[in-house]
Amino acid sequence: MEKSPVDLAARHILPTLALCVFVNIVDRTNVGIAALNMRADIGLSASAYGMGAGLFYIGFFFAGVPANLLLARIGARRWIAALLVAWGLIAIATGFISDVGSFYAVRLALGIAEAGFVPAIVYYLAQWFDRRAMSKVMGLMIAMMPASLAICAPLTTGLLMAVDWRWLFIIEGAPAFLVAILVLKSLPERIDDAPWLSDDQKKALSARLMADGAHRQAGSWRDALTHPQVLLLSLQYFCIGLSSQAIIFWFPQIIRSTGMSTLESGLFSTVPWVLAALLTPLWAWHSASTNERYWHAILPCLASGAITIAGALLLDDSALSGLWLLSLGVALSSMASASYWAIPRVHVFGAAAAAAGALTNSFGNLAGFVAPVAVGISKDMTGEFRLVLILLAMPAFLAALCSTFAGRMADPVDRRSIP
């Protein structure tokens, strides 16, 4: 039986993009484990480390929309390859930092270089998959993020035990150049350029995309920047990310504060991402199968907030139980994100979709600045992590509310089981 064009597109496109996501996650987050040795070496306080980790997302915020407005002119394939080369160079440069100022500089530059990546992936996939298929595809891509972190944590821990932290950044930054070449060689720019699709399959896939957007008016990037639902979803993404971003950059140090060794801290830090990698694609599959998006974002937001607060409260009296609950809270945030990324396409279409992805990604990732900075300041002031983790978990309830309001503002043709 001949495979459908959607299945063929997924089989030929997703492996390369998954590898891009893996390299992206490694170069973005390996600082969390490297910091176990790096902080003492260059004299970073908890506040200074938190600020440096968070500055990545300031670069992310300011570069996000401008970077993705270049997508249509340059083409997603070449743009993704260019971003890989840029952040690979900066990731390697992190191995040569000598003080707080240079740490701040490379983190800010890395954020600027990576800002266009996730929206470029979303934009590229939207050229191949309709909304129903997009929910499944984005579920797999979102699942690649925690899966990458699950692989990155033991890999980076092993490297840190074997080499100096400076060599860790150099070794883990270099593969970005090879992946950039792979992107240029293996990914077609458009459906018509795909050598593995027949002419009939190209027509069928194009017709499916046209039918998917037939009832919505294509908009410009200005439409996305002023669209109330897009702005509301940007706030939702910010709230979803606060507790998980704190865990990304601080979890190894939170674990070590309970008495575990460096090796144990690095290995246990894989737990949130293993859970997320297992649960997220199942949740995304269920969302796509039921053609429902909003409840699939609301429920994990509510559960994530409650479970993260419970985990933080248990850190002092039952540390291991608290760490497991914090891990589950992160997995639930990932599940909410898988549904979230399918929602903006309900509200905007055409050129506005790229700008919407860039805007929501930029504003949402401000959580990546607020969370690690807040944890660092709180740690220096109180000597513990519990209070700040509770405070960062509370906005998850607001995220659920944002999804409810966004759902109620959706067009009737796109509304699916909105509470």
Summary of the structure (lengths in Angstrom):
residues: 419
radius of gyration: 20.6
end to end distance: 40.9
largest distance: 64.8
contacts: 1617
relative contact order: 0.16
helix: 82%
strand: 0%
